[in-house]
Amino acid sequence: MIQKKICLIGTSGVGKTSLVAKFVHSMFSDKYLTTVGVKIDKKTVSVDGAEVMLMIWDLAGDDDYQRLQTSYLRGTSGYLLVADGTRQITLDQAIEIQGRVVEAAGPLPFLLALNKADLVSQWEIDDARTDDLAARGCKSFKTSAKDGAGVEEAFVELGRMVTQSK
Protein backbone atom coordinates (compact mmCIF):
# COMPACT_ATOMS: atom_id res chain seq x y z
CA MET A 1 0.00 0.00 0.00
CA ILE A 2 1.17 3.48 -0.85
CA GLN A 3 1.31 5.95 2.05
CA LYS A 4 1.35 9.71 1.49
CA LYS A 5 1.47 12.53 3.99
CA ILE A 6 -0.75 15.49 3.14
CA CYS A 7 -1.31 18.67 5.12
CA LEU A 8 -4.32 20.95 5.51
CA ILE A 9 -3.23 24.57 5.51
CA GLY A 10 -5.12 27.85 5.91
CA THR A 11 -6.09 30.53 8.37
CA SER A 12 -8.10 29.90 11.52
CA GLY A 13 -11.81 29.18 11.16
CA VAL A 14 -11.89 28.19 7.48
CA GLY A 15 -13.00 24.62 8.22
CA LYS A 16 -9.83 22.53 7.96
CA THR A 17 -10.70 20.33 10.94
CA SER A 18 -14.32 20.02 9.80
CA LEU A 19 -13.20 18.90 6.34
CA VAL A 20 -11.01 16.19 7.88
CA ALA A 21 -13.84 15.07 10.20
CA LYS A 22 -16.25 14.84 7.27
CA PHE A 23 -13.75 12.99 5.07
CA VAL A 24 -12.40 10.55 7.65
CA HIS A 25 -15.38 10.03 10.00
CA SER A 26 -18.38 11.28 7.94
CA MET A 27 -19.17 13.68 10.78
CA PHE A 28 -19.87 17.39 11.10
CA SER A 29 -20.19 19.53 14.20
CA ASP A 30 -21.17 23.19 14.47
CA LYS A 31 -18.89 23.54 17.51
CA TYR A 32 -15.70 25.44 16.74
CA LEU A 33 -12.60 23.91 18.27
CA THR A 34 -9.25 25.51 17.57
CA THR A 35 -6.53 23.07 16.51
CA VAL A 36 -3.44 23.43 18.66
CA GLY A 37 -0.31 22.35 16.81
CA VAL A 38 -1.32 19.46 14.59
CA LYS A 39 -3.94 16.71 14.57
CA ILE A 40 -3.21 13.59 12.52
CA ASP A 41 -5.79 11.29 10.94
CA LYS A 42 -5.59 8.71 8.19
CA LYS A 43 -7.86 7.27 5.56
CA THR A 44 -7.31 4.87 2.68
CA VAL A 45 -8.66 5.86 -0.71
CA SER A 46 -8.68 4.17 -4.08
CA VAL A 47 -6.76 6.14 -6.69
CA ASP A 48 -6.77 4.73 -10.20
CA GLY A 49 -7.06 1.20 -8.85
CA ALA A 50 -4.33 1.58 -6.20
CA GLU A 51 -4.94 1.78 -2.46
CA VAL A 52 -3.41 4.94 -1.03
CA MET A 53 -3.30 5.65 2.69
CA LEU A 54 -3.47 9.39 3.22
CA MET A 55 -1.80 10.50 6.44
CA ILE A 56 -3.66 13.77 6.99
CA TRP A 57 -1.98 16.45 9.05
CA ASP A 58 -4.49 19.10 10.11
CA LEU A 59 -2.24 22.06 10.95
CA ALA A 60 -3.22 24.85 13.31
CA GLY A 61 -4.56 27.94 11.58
CA ASP A 62 -2.14 30.62 10.48
CA ASP A 63 -3.23 33.97 11.90
CA ASP A 64 -2.09 37.04 13.81
CA TYR A 65 -1.29 34.95 16.89
CA GLN A 66 0.62 32.05 15.37
CA ARG A 67 2.40 31.29 12.12
CA LEU A 68 2.44 28.05 10.19
CA GLN A 69 5.03 25.74 11.71
CA THR A 70 7.00 24.89 8.59
CA SER A 71 8.64 21.96 10.39
CA TYR A 72 5.27 20.17 10.09
CA LEU A 73 5.69 20.25 6.31
CA ARG A 74 8.74 17.99 6.43
CA GLY A 75 8.03 14.84 4.42
CA THR A 76 4.70 16.01 3.06
CA SER A 77 3.75 14.93 -0.44
CA GLY A 78 1.18 17.68 -0.97
CA TYR A 79 -1.40 19.84 0.71
CA LEU A 80 -4.95 21.08 0.69
CA LEU A 81 -5.01 24.87 0.90
CA VAL A 82 -8.30 25.84 2.55
CA ALA A 83 -10.18 29.13 2.33
CA ASP A 84 -13.67 30.09 3.53
CA GLY A 85 -15.86 31.05 0.56
CA THR A 86 -17.89 33.38 2.76
CA ARG A 87 -14.80 35.45 3.63
CA GLN A 88 -12.76 36.79 0.69
CA ILE A 89 -9.86 37.70 2.97
CA THR A 90 -9.23 34.03 3.77
CA LEU A 91 -8.47 33.38 0.09
CA ASP A 92 -6.00 36.27 0.03
CA GLN A 93 -4.40 34.91 3.21
CA ALA A 94 -4.31 31.36 1.81
CA ILE A 95 -2.44 32.56 -1.27
CA GLU A 96 0.07 34.35 0.97
CA ILE A 97 0.50 31.21 3.10
CA GLN A 98 0.95 29.13 -0.05
CA GLY A 99 3.90 31.33 -0.98
CA ARG A 100 5.52 30.62 2.39
CA VAL A 101 4.91 26.89 1.94
CA VAL A 102 6.73 26.98 -1.41
CA GLU A 103 9.64 28.84 0.24
CA ALA A 104 9.85 26.27 3.05
CA ALA A 105 9.10 23.01 1.23
CA GLY A 106 9.48 23.76 -2.47
CA PRO A 107 6.83 23.24 -5.12
CA LEU A 108 4.44 20.48 -4.02
CA PRO A 109 1.13 19.29 -5.44
CA PHE A 110 -1.77 21.17 -3.88
CA LEU A 111 -5.45 21.89 -4.30
CA LEU A 112 -7.47 24.84 -3.12
CA ALA A 113 -10.61 23.95 -1.17
CA LEU A 114 -13.10 26.81 -1.13
CA ASN A 115 -15.06 25.65 1.88
CA LYS A 116 -18.56 26.44 3.15
CA ALA A 117 -20.22 26.01 -0.25
CA ASP A 118 -23.48 25.25 1.61
CA LEU A 119 -23.63 28.96 2.49
CA VAL A 120 -23.92 30.10 -1.13
CA SER A 121 -26.08 33.11 -0.22
CA GLN A 122 -23.16 34.44 1.85
CA TRP A 123 -20.45 33.63 -0.70
CA GLU A 124 -17.85 36.41 -1.23
CA ILE A 125 -15.43 34.70 -3.62
CA ASP A 126 -16.56 35.18 -7.20
CA ASP A 127 -16.03 32.91 -10.20
CA ALA A 128 -13.77 35.48 -11.90
CA ARG A 129 -11.29 35.13 -9.02
CA THR A 130 -11.31 31.33 -9.12
CA ASP A 131 -11.06 31.40 -12.94
CA ASP A 132 -7.98 33.62 -12.62
CA LEU A 133 -6.42 31.21 -10.11
CA ALA A 134 -7.21 28.26 -12.39
CA ALA A 135 -5.53 30.06 -15.30
CA ARG A 136 -2.40 30.28 -13.12
CA GLY A 137 -2.48 26.52 -12.42
CA CYS A 138 -4.36 26.49 -9.11
CA LYS A 139 -6.98 23.75 -9.21
CA SER A 140 -9.86 24.34 -6.81
CA PHE A 141 -12.89 22.54 -5.43
CA LYS A 142 -15.92 24.07 -3.78
CA THR A 143 -16.44 22.05 -0.63
CA SER A 144 -18.84 21.86 2.27
CA ALA A 145 -17.80 20.09 5.43
CA LYS A 146 -21.43 20.40 6.55
CA ASP A 147 -23.15 18.59 3.68
CA GLY A 148 -20.09 16.81 2.25
CA ALA A 149 -20.20 18.42 -1.21
CA GLY A 150 -16.83 18.14 -2.94
CA VAL A 151 -14.99 16.80 0.12
CA GLU A 152 -14.31 13.23 -1.02
CA GLU A 153 -13.55 14.44 -4.55
CA ALA A 154 -10.98 16.97 -3.32
CA PHE A 155 -9.11 14.48 -1.13
CA VAL A 156 -9.14 11.76 -3.80
CA GLU A 157 -7.88 14.21 -6.43
CA LEU A 158 -5.09 15.33 -4.09
CA GLY A 159 -4.30 11.65 -3.50
CA ARG A 160 -4.06 11.20 -7.28
CA MET A 161 -1.80 14.24 -7.61
CA VAL A 162 0.63 13.14 -4.87
CA THR A 163 0.89 9.58 -6.19
CA GLN A 164 1.64 10.83 -9.70
CA SER A 165 4.26 13.41 -8.66
CA LYS A 166 7.89 12.51 -8.22
C-alpha positions in Angstrom: 0.0 0.0 0.0 1.2 3.5 -0.9 1.3 6.0 2.1 1.3 9.7 1.5 1.5 12.5 4.0 -0.8 15.5 3.1 -1.3 18.7 5.1 -4.3 21.0 5.5 -3.2 24.6 5.5 -5.1 27.8 5.9 -6.1 30.5 8.4 -8.1 29.9 11.5 -11.8 29.2 11.2 -11.9 28.2 7.5 -13.0 24.6 8.2 -9.8 22.5 8.0 -10.7 20.3 10.9 -14.3 20.0 9.8 -13.2 18.9 6.3 -11.0 16.2 7.9 -13.8 15.1 10.2 -16.3 14.8 7.3 -13.8 13.0 5.1 -12.4 10.5 7.7 -15.4 10.0 10.0 -18.4 11.3 7.9 -19.2 13.7 10.8 -19.9 17.4 11.1 -20.2 19.5 14.2 -21.2 23.2 14.5 -18.9 23.5 17.5 -15.7 25.4 16.7 -12.6 23.9 18.3 -9.2 25.5 17.6 -6.5 23.1 16.5 -3.4 23.4 18.7 -0.3 22.3 16.8 -1.3 19.5 14.6 -3.9 16.7 14.6 -3.2 13.6 12.5 -5.8 11.3 10.9 -5.6 8.7 8.2 -7.9 7.3 5.6 -7.3 4.9 2.7 -8.7 5.9 -0.7 -8.7 4.2 -4.1 -6.8 6.1 -6.7 -6.8 4.7 -10.2 -7.1 1.2 -8.8 -4.3 1.6 -6.2 -4.9 1.8 -2.5 -3.4 4.9 -1.0 -3.3 5.7 2.7 -3.5 9.4 3.2 -1.8 10.5 6.4 -3.7 13.8 7.0 -2.0 16.4 9.1 -4.5 19.1 10.1 -2.2 22.1 10.9 -3.2 24.8 13.3 -4.6 27.9 11.6 -2.1 30.6 10.5 -3.2 34.0 11.9 -2.1 37.0 13.8 -1.3 34.9 16.9 0.6 32.1 15.4 2.4 31.3 12.1 2.4 28.1 10.2 5.0 25.7 11.7 7.0 24.9 8.6 8.6 22.0 10.4 5.3 20.2 10.1 5.7 20.3 6.3 8.7 18.0 6.4 8.0 14.8 4.4 4.7 16.0 3.1 3.8 14.9 -0.4 1.2 17.7 -1.0 -1.4 19.8 0.7 -5.0 21.1 0.7 -5.0 24.9 0.9 -8.3 25.8 2.5 -10.2 29.1 2.3 -13.7 30.1 3.5 -15.9 31.0 0.6 -17.9 33.4 2.8 -14.8 35.5 3.6 -12.8 36.8 0.7 -9.9 37.7 3.0 -9.2 34.0 3.8 -8.5 33.4 0.1 -6.0 36.3 0.0 -4.4 34.9 3.2 -4.3 31.4 1.8 -2.4 32.6 -1.3 0.1 34.4 1.0 0.5 31.2 3.1 1.0 29.1 0.0 3.9 31.3 -1.0 5.5 30.6 2.4 4.9 26.9 1.9 6.7 27.0 -1.4 9.6 28.8 0.2 9.9 26.3 3.0 9.1 23.0 1.2 9.5 23.8 -2.5 6.8 23.2 -5.1 4.4 20.5 -4.0 1.1 19.3 -5.4 -1.8 21.2 -3.9 -5.4 21.9 -4.3 -7.5 24.8 -3.1 -10.6 24.0 -1.2 -13.1 26.8 -1.1 -15.1 25.7 1.9 -18.6 26.4 3.2 -20.2 26.0 -0.2 -23.5 25.2 1.6 -23.6 29.0 2.5 -23.9 30.1 -1.1 -26.1 33.1 -0.2 -23.2 34.4 1.9 -20.4 33.6 -0.7 -17.8 36.4 -1.2 -15.4 34.7 -3.6 -16.6 35.2 -7.2 -16.0 32.9 -10.2 -13.8 35.5 -11.9 -11.3 35.1 -9.0 -11.3 31.3 -9.1 -11.1 31.4 -12.9 -8.0 33.6 -12.6 -6.4 31.2 -10.1 -7.2 28.3 -12.4 -5.5 30.1 -15.3 -2.4 30.3 -13.1 -2.5 26.5 -12.4 -4.4 26.5 -9.1 -7.0 23.8 -9.2 -9.9 24.3 -6.8 -12.9 22.5 -5.4 -15.9 24.1 -3.8 -16.4 22.0 -0.6 -18.8 21.9 2.3 -17.8 20.1 5.4 -21.4 20.4 6.6 -23.1 18.6 3.7 -20.1 16.8 2.2 -20.2 18.4 -1.2 -16.8 18.1 -2.9 -15.0 16.8 0.1 -14.3 13.2 -1.0 -13.5 14.4 -4.5 -11.0 17.0 -3.3 -9.1 14.5 -1.1 -9.1 11.8 -3.8 -7.9 14.2 -6.4 -5.1 15.3 -4.1 -4.3 11.6 -3.5 -4.1 11.2 -7.3 -1.8 14.2 -7.6 0.6 13.1 -4.9 0.9 9.6 -6.2 1.6 10.8 -9.7 4.3 13.4 -8.7 7.9 12.5 -8.2 
